[in-house]
Amino acid sequence: DLYSCKIQEDFYSVIVSRRNPLASRKSLSVLDLRDSPIIMPSPASALRKSLDRIFEEAGITPNILCETSQSDLVIQLAAHDLGVGISSKSIATSAQDGTYAIVPFESRLHRSIYYVTLKELLDYACEQGIIENSIAYRDLFDAKLMNCLMPRPSEVIGHFWKLYEESPEAATNYYYKLSQDSNYIRRYRVSKDMKWKTDTKYGELDITVNLSKPEKDPKAIAAAKLAKQSGYPKCLLCKENEGYAGRVNHPARNNHRIIPITVNDSQWGFQYSPYVYYNEHCIVFNGVHTPMKIERATFVKLFDFVKLFPHYFLGSNADLPIVGGSILSHDHFQGGHYTFAMAKAPIEQKFEMEGFEDVEAGIVKWPMSVLRTRSKNPDRLIDLGEKVLRAWRSYTDEDAFIYAETDGEPHNTITPIARKNDDFYELDLVLRNNITTDEYPLGVYHPHAKLHHIKKENIGLIEVMGLAVLPSRLKQELADLAEAILSGGDIRSNPELEKHADWVDEFLPKYEHITSENINEILQKEVGLVFEQVNRSINTFQCVRKPRKPF
């Protein structure tokens, strides 16, 4: 009942070391193997059953060296002349490194390779009652299926570092493609995200309406409530997620592979975000479940990574609530192969710092408070970063409404971003403050209430650099707004659109002609300009008339 299409007949071959006399033969029969130690497939495999039948018909008892169904192990043992192996020609050819010969097997054993889509397999599983037909259970099952096709973690790691010897970019290209081909990065969902750019006086801001994270269905929500609570893995960033089968309240990661790296003399993991908000959006996480902390070691870690992968930037969310990321419990960074508007923004005011006259430094032309430091020596940026961090942690300016702490609660921290730009290393330091008041219970330096119709969530690293990650509700709301504006409908009478009414009244007079051809472009532009205001609202020196002066 499952639609499929045969795309290849793959014949089995004999794998022997180049040193083995059998390597020179044009073909081999089962009789030729009677005196050789044989690396046999596991007894339960279809290939083993066929081989047992062939040896029995020839009246030969095979000399079995060992049994394994791992093709790479069969090839390695044969290449070292420990025995002869039987493997599919396509697998042996793809792994060929010149140490072994692939000799045709006269018995003409073969396997048929079929094409079938993952969606069809999931549909079939639902029809047969193997899984429930819901997003949560389909996601759990597709990760399990894709893992059957994935190389082992050790193979991925080995191939990655082998390619790294060629170039860091070759290694990341391979790993990024693998993360997509494995369906760990679900491209069909990521492609649904709405994306556009908006011109502002600070450059082109990236706008994304996030549609990649699927809505949870009621059955999955109910099942999650009834599910036994588990502390494993401790969070979504722990290394134990690699290969984890998942549950209704924790995503499956059977098809996930992690690259281990060393930063600041400690073990960290390198992986890609499954939601890829920008090109090669990666996550670098501590091998130990430990909380986020911005300190001197943070800058060391950032540059250790950038030195390993100079084509990538790497940044950290701040380490305090409101101004931090969504996961403060596990130390991690985010990076990738993308140039954000903030990285392109120029320095509008240069200055020197005592003791660091050799370091280029200045205030960046950006809607928030950003210091940029540049040097060919990253160690100098680490030292200067530490000095700025210490100064900012203890900085209070009552006139600017900046308090280092209130009632013992610290408020000042930094969002740092490191990159290499030609021969220079750069470290951007974004000054953050999470103080709240009765008037601003979500934070003084947080998107203000009049902007919540577009963006209410915390502003993390990605937004700081100039990419808005906006809620999925906006897809339908913007479509409904376009229709209401064109038809002259009463936006305030619509419960879903009422929150946008003041905003629409504010921007509509700017446009003389609004038509069905330009309404979507107008709405996208105005959403982008709201995001510009969002970023200005987190400027820590916004409470004074001339914010650059105290800065």
C-alpha positions as CSV (number, residue, x, y, z in Angstrom):
1,D,0.0,0.0,0.0
2,L,3.0,2.3,0.3
3,Y,4.0,4.2,-2.8
4,S,7.6,3.6,-3.8
5,C,9.9,3.8,-6.8
6,K,12.9,1.5,-7.4
7,I,15.9,3.7,-8.2
8,Q,18.9,1.3,-8.0
9,E,20.0,-2.3,-7.9
10,D,23.0,-2.4,-5.6
11,F,25.1,-5.6,-5.9
12,Y,27.2,-7.0,-3.0
13,S,31.0,-7.3,-3.5
14,V,33.9,-8.9,-1.7
15,I,36.1,-6.5,0.2
16,V,39.7,-7.5,0.6
17,S,43.0,-5.7,1.6
18,R,45.2,-4.6,-1.3
19,R,47.8,-6.9,0.3
20,N,45.6,-9.9,-0.1
21,P,46.3,-12.1,-3.2
22,L,42.5,-12.2,-3.9
23,A,42.6,-8.4,-4.6
24,S,44.0,-9.0,-8.1
25,R,41.1,-11.3,-9.1
26,K,38.4,-10.0,-11.6
27,S,35.7,-11.8,-9.6
28,L,35.3,-14.2,-6.7
29,S,33.1,-17.2,-6.1
30,V,32.1,-18.7,-2.8
31,L,34.6,-21.5,-3.4
32,D,37.4,-18.9,-3.5
33,L,36.5,-17.8,0.1
34,R,36.6,-21.3,1.7
35,D,40.1,-20.9,3.2
36,S,39.7,-17.2,4.2
37,P,38.5,-15.8,7.6
38,I,35.2,-14.1,6.8
39,I,33.7,-11.1,8.4
40,M,30.0,-12.1,8.3
41,P,26.8,-10.0,8.7
42,S,24.8,-10.5,11.8
43,P,22.6,-13.7,11.9
44,A,19.4,-11.7,11.8
45,S,20.2,-9.8,8.6
46,A,18.8,-10.7,5.2
47,L,22.3,-10.7,3.6
48,R,23.4,-13.3,6.2
49,K,20.5,-15.6,5.4
50,S,21.4,-15.4,1.7
51,L,25.1,-16.1,2.4
52,D,24.3,-19.1,4.7
53,R,22.2,-20.6,1.9
54,I,25.0,-20.1,-0.7
55,F,27.7,-21.6,1.5
56,E,25.4,-24.6,2.3
57,E,24.6,-25.2,-1.3
58,A,28.3,-25.2,-2.1
59,G,29.0,-27.7,0.8
60,I,31.3,-25.2,2.6
61,T,31.4,-24.3,6.2
62,P,32.6,-20.7,6.3
63,N,35.5,-19.7,8.6
64,I,33.8,-16.9,10.5
65,L,36.1,-14.3,11.9
66,C,33.4,-12.2,13.5
67,E,29.8,-11.0,12.9
68,T,28.7,-7.4,12.4
69,S,26.2,-5.5,10.3
70,Q,28.2,-2.2,10.5
71,S,29.5,-1.7,7.0
72,D,32.2,0.6,8.1
73,L,33.6,-2.0,10.5
74,V,33.5,-4.7,7.8
75,I,35.5,-2.4,5.4
76,Q,38.0,-1.4,8.1
77,L,38.7,-5.0,9.2
78,A,39.1,-6.2,5.6
79,A,41.3,-3.2,4.7
80,H,43.7,-4.3,7.6
81,D,43.8,-7.8,6.0
82,L,42.2,-9.4,9.1
83,G,39.6,-11.2,6.9
84,V,37.4,-10.7,3.8
85,G,34.1,-9.0,4.0
86,I,30.9,-8.8,2.1
87,S,29.5,-5.3,1.6
88,S,27.3,-3.4,-0.8
89,K,29.2,-2.0,-3.7
90,S,27.7,1.5,-3.3
91,I,28.7,1.8,0.4
92,A,32.2,0.3,-0.3
93,T,32.7,2.7,-3.2
94,S,31.7,5.8,-1.2
95,A,34.1,4.9,1.6
96,Q,37.0,4.0,-0.8
97,D,40.4,5.3,0.5
98,G,42.7,3.1,-1.6
99,T,43.5,0.6,1.2
100,Y,41.2,-2.2,-0.1
101,A,39.9,-3.7,-3.3
102,I,36.2,-4.1,-4.3
103,V,35.9,-7.5,-6.1
104,P,32.6,-8.6,-7.8
105,F,30.9,-11.5,-6.1
106,E,29.9,-14.2,-8.7
107,S,26.8,-15.1,-6.6
108,R,25.2,-11.9,-7.8
109,L,23.7,-11.0,-4.5
110,H,22.0,-7.7,-4.7
111,R,19.6,-5.4,-2.9
112,S,17.0,-3.1,-4.4
113,I,17.0,0.5,-3.3
114,Y,13.7,2.3,-3.3
115,Y,12.7,5.9,-3.2
116,V,9.9,6.8,-0.7
117,T,9.2,10.2,0.9
118,L,9.3,10.7,4.6
119,K,5.8,12.1,4.6
120,E,4.5,8.9,2.9
121,L,6.2,6.8,5.6
122,L,4.6,8.9,8.4
123,D,1.2,8.8,6.7
124,Y,1.5,5.0,6.4
125,A,2.5,4.7,10.1
126,C,-0.6,6.7,11.1
127,E,-2.9,4.6,8.8
128,Q,-1.5,1.4,10.3
129,G,-2.0,2.6,13.9
130,I,1.7,2.6,14.6
131,I,1.6,6.2,15.8
132,E,-1.1,8.8,16.4
133,N,-1.7,11.3,13.6
134,S,-0.5,14.5,15.3
135,I,2.5,16.8,14.8
136,A,4.1,15.7,18.1
137,Y,4.0,12.0,17.4
138,R,4.9,12.4,13.8
139,D,7.9,14.4,14.8
140,L,9.0,11.8,17.3
141,F,8.6,9.0,14.7
142,D,10.3,10.8,11.8
143,A,13.4,11.4,13.9
144,K,13.5,7.7,14.7
145,L,13.2,6.8,11.0
146,M,15.9,9.3,9.9
147,N,18.3,8.0,12.5
148,C,18.3,4.6,10.6
149,L,19.9,6.4,7.7
150,M,22.4,8.5,9.8
151,P,26.1,7.7,10.2
152,R,27.2,7.1,13.8
153,P,28.4,10.1,15.9
154,S,32.0,8.9,15.6
155,E,31.8,8.8,11.8
156,V,30.3,12.3,11.6
157,I,33.0,13.7,14.0
158,G,35.8,11.9,12.1
159,H,34.7,13.2,8.7
160,F,34.1,16.7,10.0
161,W,37.7,17.0,11.3
162,K,39.1,15.4,8.2
163,L,37.4,18.0,6.1
164,Y,38.6,20.7,8.6
165,E,42.2,19.9,7.5
166,E,41.1,21.0,4.1
167,S,39.4,24.2,5.5
168,P,37.1,25.1,8.4
169,E,34.5,26.1,5.8
170,A,34.6,22.7,4.1
171,A,33.9,21.1,7.5
172,T,30.9,23.4,8.3
173,N,29.5,23.0,4.8
174,Y,29.4,19.3,5.3
175,Y,27.9,19.4,8.8
176,Y,25.3,22.0,7.9
177,K,24.1,20.0,4.9
178,L,24.0,16.8,7.0
179,S,21.9,18.6,9.7
180,Q,19.4,19.5,6.9
181,D,19.5,16.2,5.1
182,S,18.9,14.3,8.3
183,N,15.7,16.4,8.9
184,Y,17.1,17.6,12.2
185,I,16.7,21.0,10.5
186,R,13.2,20.7,9.0
187,R,13.7,22.7,5.9
188,Y,10.0,22.4,4.9
189,R,9.0,24.3,8.0
190,V,11.8,26.8,8.0
191,S,10.8,27.7,4.4
192,K,7.4,28.8,5.7
193,D,8.9,31.6,7.7
194,M,8.0,35.1,6.4
195,K,11.1,37.1,5.8
196,W,11.9,40.6,4.5
197,K,14.3,43.5,5.0
198,T,13.4,47.1,6.0
199,D,15.6,50.1,5.2
200,T,16.3,52.3,8.3
201,K,18.8,54.9,9.2
202,Y,20.8,52.1,10.9
203,G,20.9,49.9,7.8
204,E,18.7,47.1,6.5
205,L,17.0,45.3,9.4
206,D,16.0,41.6,9.0
207,I,12.4,40.8,9.8
208,T,11.2,37.2,10.4
209,V,7.7,36.0,11.3
210,N,8.6,32.7,12.9
211,L,6.5,29.8,11.6
212,S,9.1,27.1,12.1
213,K,8.0,26.0,15.5
214,P,4.8,23.9,15.1
215,E,1.7,24.7,17.2
216,K,1.1,21.9,19.8
217,D,-2.1,20.0,19.2
218,P,-4.5,19.5,22.1
219,K,-3.8,15.7,22.3
220,A,-0.1,16.3,22.7
221,I,-0.7,19.0,25.3
222,A,-3.0,16.6,27.3
223,A,-0.5,13.8,27.0
224,A,2.3,16.1,28.2
225,K,0.4,16.9,31.3
226,L,-0.1,13.2,32.1
227,A,3.4,12.2,31.2
228,K,5.8,11.3,34.0
229,Q,8.1,14.2,34.6
230,S,11.7,13.6,33.7
231,G,15.0,15.4,34.5
232,Y,16.7,13.8,31.5
233,P,18.0,15.6,29.6
234,K,18.1,18.5,32.0
235,C,17.5,21.0,29.2
236,L,17.3,21.3,25.4
237,L,21.0,22.2,25.3
238,C,22.5,19.3,27.2
239,K,24.8,17.0,25.3
240,E,22.5,14.1,26.3
241,N,20.0,15.2,23.7
242,E,22.2,13.6,21.0
243,G,20.3,10.4,20.0
244,Y,17.6,11.0,22.6
245,A,14.3,9.4,21.5
246,G,12.2,12.3,22.9
247,R,8.8,12.4,24.4
248,V,5.6,14.5,23.9
249,N,7.1,17.3,26.0
250,H,10.7,17.1,24.8
251,P,11.7,16.9,21.1
252,A,13.3,13.8,19.7
253,R,17.0,14.0,18.7
254,N,17.6,10.5,17.4
255,N,18.9,12.0,14.1
256,H,21.0,14.7,15.8
257,R,24.8,14.7,15.8
258,I,27.1,17.0,17.9
259,I,30.7,18.1,17.0
260,P,32.8,18.2,20.2
261,I,35.2,21.2,20.4
262,T,37.5,22.7,23.0
263,V,37.1,26.3,24.1
264,N,38.9,27.8,27.1
265,D,40.5,24.4,27.8
266,S,37.0,22.8,28.4
267,Q,34.7,20.5,26.4
268,W,31.9,22.2,24.5
269,G,29.5,21.1,21.8
270,F,28.9,22.6,18.4
271,Q,25.6,22.1,16.6
272,Y,23.1,24.0,14.4
273,S,19.8,25.4,15.6
274,P,16.9,23.4,14.3
275,Y,15.1,26.7,13.5
276,V,17.9,28.4,11.6
277,Y,16.8,32.1,11.8
278,Y,19.7,33.0,9.5
279,N,22.4,31.2,7.4
280,E,24.2,28.4,9.3
281,H,22.7,29.5,12.6
282,C,24.8,27.5,15.1
283,I,24.7,26.9,18.9
284,V,27.9,26.4,20.9
285,F,27.1,25.0,24.4
286,N,29.0,23.9,27.5
287,G,29.5,20.2,27.9
288,V,28.3,20.7,31.5
289,H,24.9,21.9,32.5
290,T,26.0,25.2,34.1
291,P,24.3,28.6,34.2
292,M,25.0,31.5,31.8
293,K,27.6,34.0,33.1
294,I,29.2,37.0,31.4
295,E,32.8,37.2,32.6
296,R,36.3,37.4,31.2
297,A,36.2,33.7,30.4
298,T,33.2,34.5,28.1
299,F,35.4,36.6,25.9
300,V,38.1,33.9,25.8
301,K,35.5,31.3,24.7
302,L,34.1,33.5,22.0
303,F,37.5,34.1,20.5
304,D,38.6,30.5,20.9
305,F,35.7,29.6,18.7
306,V,36.2,32.4,16.1
307,K,39.9,31.3,15.8
308,L,38.6,27.8,15.1
309,F,36.0,29.0,12.6
310,P,37.0,32.5,11.3
311,H,34.2,32.6,8.8
312,Y,31.6,32.5,11.7
313,F,30.7,35.1,14.3
314,L,29.8,34.1,17.8
315,G,27.8,36.0,20.5
316,S,26.3,35.5,23.9
317,N,23.0,36.4,25.3
318,A,23.1,38.5,28.5
319,D,23.1,36.6,31.8
320,L,20.3,38.4,33.6
321,P,16.5,37.9,33.3
322,I,14.5,40.1,30.9
323,V,17.6,41.0,28.9
324,G,18.9,37.5,28.6
325,G,17.9,34.6,26.3
326,S,15.2,32.0,26.8
327,I,17.7,29.5,28.4
328,L,19.8,31.0,31.2
329,S,20.3,27.7,33.0
330,H,22.8,26.4,30.4
331,D,25.9,28.3,29.3
332,H,25.8,28.7,25.5
333,F,26.5,31.0,22.6
334,Q,24.9,31.5,19.2
335,G,26.8,32.2,15.9
336,G,26.8,31.5,12.2
337,H,27.8,32.5,8.7
338,Y,25.8,35.7,8.4
339,T,26.5,39.4,8.5
340,F,23.9,41.3,10.4
341,A,23.1,45.0,10.1
342,M,24.9,45.8,13.4
343,A,28.1,44.2,12.0
344,K,27.9,46.5,9.0
345,A,27.1,49.6,11.1
346,P,30.0,52.2,11.2
347,I,31.7,53.6,14.3
348,E,30.2,57.1,14.7
349,Q,32.5,58.3,17.5
350,K,36.0,57.0,18.0
351,F,37.9,57.2,21.3
352,E,40.9,55.8,23.1
353,M,41.0,54.0,26.4
354,E,43.9,54.5,28.7
355,G,46.3,51.5,28.5
356,F,44.7,50.4,25.2
357,E,45.9,53.0,22.8
358,D,46.7,50.2,20.4
359,V,43.1,49.1,20.2
360,E,40.6,50.8,17.9
361,A,37.4,51.6,19.8
362,G,34.3,53.6,19.4
363,I,30.5,54.0,19.7
364,V,28.6,52.2,16.9
365,K,25.9,53.9,15.0
366,W,23.1,51.7,16.3
367,P,19.8,52.2,18.1
368,M,21.2,50.8,21.4
369,S,24.4,51.4,23.4
370,V,27.2,49.5,21.6
371,L,31.0,49.7,21.9
372,R,33.1,48.2,19.2
373,T,36.7,47.3,19.8
374,R,39.1,46.1,17.0
375,S,42.6,44.6,17.1
376,K,44.7,42.1,15.3
377,N,45.4,40.6,18.7
378,P,42.3,39.1,20.3
379,D,44.0,38.9,23.7
380,R,43.9,42.7,23.8
381,L,40.2,42.7,23.1
382,I,39.7,40.1,25.9
383,D,41.6,42.4,28.4
384,L,39.6,45.5,27.3
385,G,36.3,43.6,27.3
386,E,37.0,42.6,30.9
387,K,37.7,46.2,31.9
388,V,34.5,47.5,30.2
389,L,32.5,44.7,31.8
390,R,33.8,45.6,35.3
391,A,33.1,49.3,34.8
392,W,29.6,48.7,33.5
393,R,28.7,46.2,36.2
394,S,29.2,48.9,38.9
395,Y,28.0,51.9,36.9
396,T,25.2,54.1,38.3
397,D,23.9,57.3,36.7
398,E,20.7,58.5,38.4
399,D,20.2,61.2,35.8
400,A,20.1,58.6,33.1
401,F,18.1,56.2,35.3
402,I,20.8,53.6,35.3
403,Y,21.3,51.7,38.5
404,A,24.0,49.0,39.0
405,E,21.8,47.4,41.6
406,T,18.7,47.9,43.7
407,D,18.2,46.1,47.0
408,G,21.1,43.9,46.2
409,E,19.8,42.8,42.8
410,P,22.3,43.5,40.0
411,H,21.0,45.1,36.8
412,N,23.9,45.8,34.5
413,T,25.3,43.2,32.1
414,I,26.6,42.9,28.5
415,T,25.6,41.2,25.3
416,P,29.0,40.4,23.6
417,I,29.6,39.5,19.9
418,A,32.9,38.4,18.5
419,R,34.0,38.1,14.9
420,K,36.9,38.3,12.5
421,N,36.8,41.0,9.8
422,D,39.7,40.5,7.4
423,D,42.9,40.7,9.5
424,F,41.2,42.2,12.5
425,Y,39.3,40.7,15.3
426,E,36.3,42.6,16.6
427,L,34.4,42.5,19.9
428,D,31.1,44.4,20.1
429,L,29.8,45.1,23.7
430,V,26.1,45.9,24.0
431,L,25.3,47.5,27.4
432,R,22.2,46.1,28.9
433,N,20.1,46.8,32.1
434,N,17.1,44.9,33.4
435,I,15.7,47.3,36.0
436,T,11.9,47.4,36.3
437,T,9.5,50.0,37.8
438,D,5.7,50.2,38.5
439,E,5.3,52.0,35.2
440,Y,7.5,49.4,33.3
441,P,7.0,46.1,35.1
442,L,8.5,44.2,32.2
443,G,11.6,46.4,32.2
444,V,12.5,50.0,31.6
445,Y,14.9,48.9,28.8
446,H,12.4,46.4,27.2
447,P,9.9,46.9,24.3
448,H,7.5,49.5,25.6
449,A,3.7,48.7,25.8
450,K,2.8,50.6,22.7
451,L,5.0,48.2,20.7
452,H,3.6,45.0,22.2
453,H,1.1,44.6,19.3
454,I,4.2,43.6,17.2
455,K,6.9,42.5,19.7
456,K,6.4,41.9,23.5
457,E,9.0,39.2,24.1
458,N,12.5,39.7,25.5
459,I,15.2,41.2,23.2
460,G,18.0,38.7,23.0
461,L,21.2,38.4,21.0
462,I,19.6,37.9,17.6
463,E,17.3,40.9,17.9
464,V,20.2,43.0,19.3
465,M,22.2,42.3,16.1
466,G,19.3,43.5,13.9
467,L,17.0,40.5,13.2
468,A,13.5,40.6,14.5
469,V,12.0,37.2,15.4
470,L,8.3,38.0,15.5
471,P,5.4,35.8,16.7
472,S,3.5,33.6,14.2
473,R,0.2,35.3,15.0
474,L,1.3,38.2,12.8
475,K,1.0,36.2,9.6
476,Q,-2.8,36.1,9.9
477,E,-3.1,39.5,11.6
478,L,-1.2,41.3,8.8
479,A,-3.3,39.6,6.2
480,D,-6.5,40.6,8.0
481,L,-5.2,44.1,8.5
482,A,-4.5,44.4,4.8
483,E,-8.1,43.4,4.0
484,A,-9.5,45.8,6.6
485,I,-7.5,48.7,5.4
486,L,-8.4,48.2,1.7
487,S,-12.1,47.7,2.5
488,G,-12.3,50.6,5.0
489,G,-13.3,48.2,7.8
490,D,-13.5,49.1,11.5
491,I,-10.2,47.8,12.9
492,R,-11.2,48.7,16.5
493,S,-14.3,46.5,16.4
494,N,-12.2,43.4,15.6
495,P,-10.9,41.8,18.8
496,E,-7.9,40.3,17.0
497,L,-6.9,43.5,15.3
498,E,-7.9,46.1,17.8
499,K,-4.4,46.2,19.3
500,H,-3.0,47.4,15.9
501,A,-5.6,50.3,15.6
502,D,-3.4,53.2,17.0
503,W,-0.4,52.0,14.9
504,V,-2.5,52.0,11.7
505,D,-4.0,55.4,12.4
506,E,-0.4,56.7,12.9
507,F,1.1,55.4,9.6
508,L,-1.8,55.5,7.2
509,P,-1.6,59.3,6.6
510,K,1.9,58.9,5.2
511,Y,0.6,57.1,2.2
512,E,-1.3,58.9,-0.5
513,H,-2.3,55.8,-2.5
514,I,-2.9,52.4,-0.9
515,T,-3.8,49.6,-3.2
516,S,-4.0,45.8,-3.2
517,E,-0.6,45.9,-5.1
518,N,1.3,47.8,-2.4
519,I,-0.6,47.2,0.9
520,N,1.6,44.2,1.9
521,E,4.8,46.1,1.1
522,I,3.5,49.0,3.3
523,L,2.7,46.8,6.2
524,Q,6.1,45.0,6.0
525,K,7.9,48.4,6.0
526,E,5.9,49.7,9.0
527,V,6.5,46.4,10.9
528,G,10.2,46.9,10.3
529,L,10.1,50.5,11.5
530,V,8.3,49.2,14.7
531,F,11.2,46.9,15.2
532,E,13.6,49.8,14.9
533,Q,11.6,51.4,17.8
534,V,11.8,48.2,19.7
535,N,15.6,48.3,19.5
536,R,15.7,52.0,20.5
537,S,13.6,51.1,23.5
538,I,16.4,49.0,25.0
539,N,19.0,51.7,24.6
540,T,20.3,52.1,28.2
541,F,20.9,55.8,27.8
542,Q,17.4,56.6,26.4
543,C,16.2,58.4,29.5
544,V,18.3,61.5,28.8
545,R,17.7,64.1,26.1
546,K,21.1,63.5,24.5
547,P,21.8,59.8,25.1
548,R,25.3,59.8,23.5
549,K,26.7,62.3,26.0
550,P,26.5,60.2,29.2
551,F,27.4,57.1,27.1
